């Protein structure tokens, strides 16, 4: 079955000084437009109880510098804000939570913008990417798209360590044939705080804690940063402070790159090997809160990103990705007889023992139950 699908390639770019200035202006203008539109929407609803749909064009007379940047970048901000509002009301209607749009701060918000391709305004070259108003930006083109793919848009971003990237989105015709359902080639994964996951066969990947492995180096760099002029509130940032801040950000970026590389390799190996992947739907933000006392380990694992990778890679290969509901008692259920053991809510209990004679590791038992439930959802059990 042929259908339209999207794929994005992310390239490292190296803008010159003038291009960096234009990128900084565009990031700032996108943030400004978001805040202006959100403020007017809130004010109109508070004062007159009516819905307002502002556009970026209406602010350009009051703020002429908005004309200096790509107008499509500002239009995409409007679309993103509208979608955020739409999602907020849609989820609230069905009793789920999705946060109300918030104002973006200069210090914390992500530095990025998206522009669309219109008659070749965005294009890939041998060693450059062409962008509207920016021109040709030097880039490392390490992946070549197929000639039949249609270039749709490009997202420029700047990381905290100062590096720039451009994610180029392509549309193509997907002809992925779903594999035949086979209950023999199935894997189930249960979240494991100290090892990413435990599968139904008792396998657990190498226990990498990338943040903790770099913790001493990071602490040393942050200690130096705290001694520089500019570390205190309302104090002018010195050049030495900014240099040290860049070193701290590079360590953070290195940790993130290590984690992404590890998760990509793990998800790629699983989706190549198995036809059906069963996982449990979890709220990782809730698991990482103070109540469980394992927030650092949870965030360092990146299990939420791992599930996203498994999902899209399974779809690209015609495999089946099954999500078991979060309220399914996988850890409390005896896999042999189905009896519920409420005492397993205590996370310190690492093994389950049932009066039927069944005894197993709690994570392996949970993975086996997730596998059974996933097969039931698919209609194979």
N, C-alpha and C positions, 0 to 999 in steps of 0.2 A: 504494500500500500504506500503510495507516494503522498507525502504531505510536506508542508513548509516547516522548516525548523531554523533555529538560530544558533550561531556559534560565535564566540568572541576570542580573539587572539590579543594577548597583552604584550606590548613591546616597550622596551626601555628607550626613552628619548633623551636627547642632550641639547636642550635649547640654548641659544646664545643669550647675551645679556638683555638685548631688546625684547626677545621672545619671553624671557623670564619675567620681565616687567609687565608685558601684556597678559601673561598667565596670571600673575598676581592681581592685576586689575580685574580680570574676568572672575577669578575666585571671589574677590571682594564684592563685585557688582551682583553676582548671583546670590550671595548672602544678603546683600542690601535689599534686593528685590523680594526675596523670601520674607524678610522681616517687615518690609513695607506692606506687602499684600496681606500678610497674616495680621498685622496690627489694624489695618483698615477693616478686615473681615470681622475681627473681634469687636471693634468699636461700633460697626454698623449693627451687629447683632445685639450688643449691649444697650445701645441708645434707642434703636428703632425696631428691634426684633425682626430684622429682615436679612435675607441672605444676599451677600455682595459677591460679585465675581469680577475682581479687578484684573487688569492686564498690565504687562510691563510697559507698554507704550505710553500709558497715561502718566507715568512718572518721569519720562525723559525730559519734559520741559522744565520741571522743578530741579532735576538732577542731570544736567547736560553730559556729565562724564559717562552716563550709561550708554551714550551713543558710540563711545570709543570701542566697545567690546562687541563680540559676536551676538547678534540679536537672537539667533536660534538657541544660544546657551540660556538666555533669559526666558525664552518661550518654554524651554524644557523645565525650568524652575517652576513656572506656572502649572505645567502638567503634573509635576511631582507633588506640588502642594494640593492640587485638586484631588489627586489619587489618595493622598494621605487623609484628607477629609472624608473621601468616599469610603475608604477602608474603616475609618473610625466609626462612622455611623452604621455601616454594614455589619461589623462585628458586634457592635453594641446591641443591634436589633436581635441577634441570635444568642445574646447572653455571654459573648466572649469579650475579652479585653484587648483593645488596641489603643495605644496612647494618643491623646489629643496632640495636634501639631504644636511644636515648641519653637521659640525664637532661637536663631543660630548665633553663637558667640564667635568672635574673631579668634579667640584662643583655642577653643575646643572643637569647633566644627571641622569636618573633613574638607580639605582643599581639592575640589574637583568640579568639573563642569562637563556637560554633554552637548555635542553639536551634531546636527544631521547632515547627511550627504545630499546635496542638491546639484545635479548636473556636474558631478566631478569636483565639488568644492573640497571633499575629503578623498584622498587618494593615497595609495601605497606606491613607493618607488623602490629602487634597489637598496638605497641606504637612507631613505627619508620618508616622512609622512607629511602630506600636505593638509593643512588645516585652514579654515576660513579666518581671514584677517591676520593670521600668524605667518602663513607661507609654508615653506618647506622646513621641517624640523629634522635634524639629524637623528636617526634611529637605528637600532640593531634589529633588522628584519630576519629573525631566526626561524620563522615559520611562514611559508608561502601559501596563500589561499588558492583554492581551485579557481580556474578561469570562469567557471559557470556561476560562482557565488556572487551575490549582489551585496555591495557594501552599503550598509544602512546608516551607521552612526559611529562616532568616536567619542570616548570619554577620557579626558586628560585629568590626571591626578598628580599631586605632589605628596610624597611621604614625609614623615616627620624628620627623617635624616637628610632631607633636601633633594632626594632623587625624584625624577619625573618619569611617569609611565603614560602610555596611551593604549587604551583597550578599544580595539576596532571590532564592531559587530557586523557579522555577515548573515545573510539569509540564503538558505540553500534548500534544495529538494531532497528530503530524507526518504530513503527507500529501505528502511530497517524492517526486516522480517522477524516477528517474534519467534523465539525458540519454542520448541515443543515442551509443554509442561512435563516435568519429570520429577517425581517425589524423591528420587535417589540422589539428585544433584542439588541439594539444598543446604544452606548454612543459616544458622540463627546466631545473632549476636546480642549479648547482654552487656550493658554498660558496667565497666569496672574502673573504680576510681584510681587504682594504682597500676593500671595496665591498659587503658583505653577500652578494651572489650575482652570478654571471654566467650568463645564459641561453644556450640553444643558438643564438640569433640574434646573439650578441655584445653584448647590451644589459646594462648594469650601472647600478644606481641611483646617485643622487648620493651621494658619499662623505662622509656625515655621521659625525663622531666626536664625539658629544655630550659624552662625559666629557672628552676632550682640549680641546674648545672652552671648557669651563668650568673647566679645570684651574688657571689662574692665579687666578681669582676664588676657587676652593675653597682653594687653597694659602694665599692671603692670610687667609681666614677661619679656617683651621685654625691658622695661625701666631698669630693673636690669641687663639685658644682656649688654646693652649699656654702663654700668659703669664698666664692667669687663675688665681686661687686655687681649687684643686680639681683641677687638671690632673695632679697627682702622685698616686701610689698612696696609699691610706688617708688622703687629705686631704679634709676636708669641702668639699663643692661650694658655692661662693659663688653668690649670685644673678647676678652678672655672668657667671660661668662658664656657668650654665644658660641665660642669655639668648643668649650667643654660640654655645652648643651647638645651640640651636634654629635659629640662622641657618645653621650648617653643615648641619644636617639638611634645611633648606629647599632649599639648593643641590642636595644629593643627590636630593631628591624632584623638583626641577625637571628634572634630568638624566634621571631615570627616566621622567617624564611625556613628555618630548621623544621618548625612544626608543620608548615604547609608541605614541605618536601616529604616528610614522613607520612603525613595523612594521604597525600596523593599516591605514594607508592603502595601503601596498605590497601586503599580503596581500589586501585587499579588491579592489584593481584587478586582481590576477592571477586571483582566483577568479571575478570577473565576466566576464573576457575569455576564459578558456580552460576547456575541458571536462575535460582530462586534465592533471594536474600531476605530474611525475616528479622526485623528489628522492633524495638519497643519505642513508642512515641514518648519522649521525655521533655520536660521543661527544664533545660539546663540552667537557666537563670535562677529558678527556684531551688534547684539542687545545690547551687553554689552559694546560697545565703548562709548567714552566720549560724543558723540552727544546726546544720550538719557538721560544722567545723572542718570542712574540707574544700573551701572556696578556691584556694590557690591551686590545689590538685585538679579540681574540676575544670577551671579555666585553662590550665596548662595543657590538659588533654586535648581540648578542641573537639570534643565528641560531636557537638552540633554541626561543625563544619564537615566532619567526617561523614555524617549521615547525608548531608547535602551532596557531597561528592559521590557517595554510593548511589544516590537516587538518579542523578543525571547521567552518570556513567552506565548504569544499568539500562536506562532508557535508550542511550545511544547504541547499545549492543543488543537491544531486543530482549533483555533479561527482565525478570520480575522482581520488583522491590515492594515488599509487603510491610506495612506499618501496623503493629498490634497496638490497640488503645492503651493509653497510659494507666487506666484504672484496672487493667487485667492483672490479677495477683500472681505474677510469674514466680516471685521469690517465696511466696507463702504456700504454694500448691505443691503437694507431693506428686512428682511426675509418674510414679508407679500406680498409685491408687486414687489420686485426685483429692485427698483430704487437705483441708486448709489448716495451716499452722500459724496462728496470729503471733506467736512468739518470734517468728522470723522478721517481724517489723524492727526488731532490735538489730541494728547493723553490726554489732559486735559479734553476733552469732554467725560464724563463717561456714557452718555445716548444718545440713538438715537431716534429722533422723525421724523416721515415721514408724508407727507401731506395726506397719505391714512388713517391716524388715528392710525398707529402703533407706540407704545412707549415701549422701553425696555432698560435694561442695555446693554451697548455696548458689554461686554464679553459674556453674554447669547445670544445676537443676533448673534455674531460671531460663537459661538458654534453650534447654530441651522443651520447656513449656512454651516458650515463644515460638519455637519451631512447630510444635503441634498446633498452636493457635493460628499461626500463619498459614499452614497447610489447610486448616479448616476454612479460613477466609477465602483461600483460592479454590476451595472445593475439591481438594485432593485427599481429604481425610474425613 
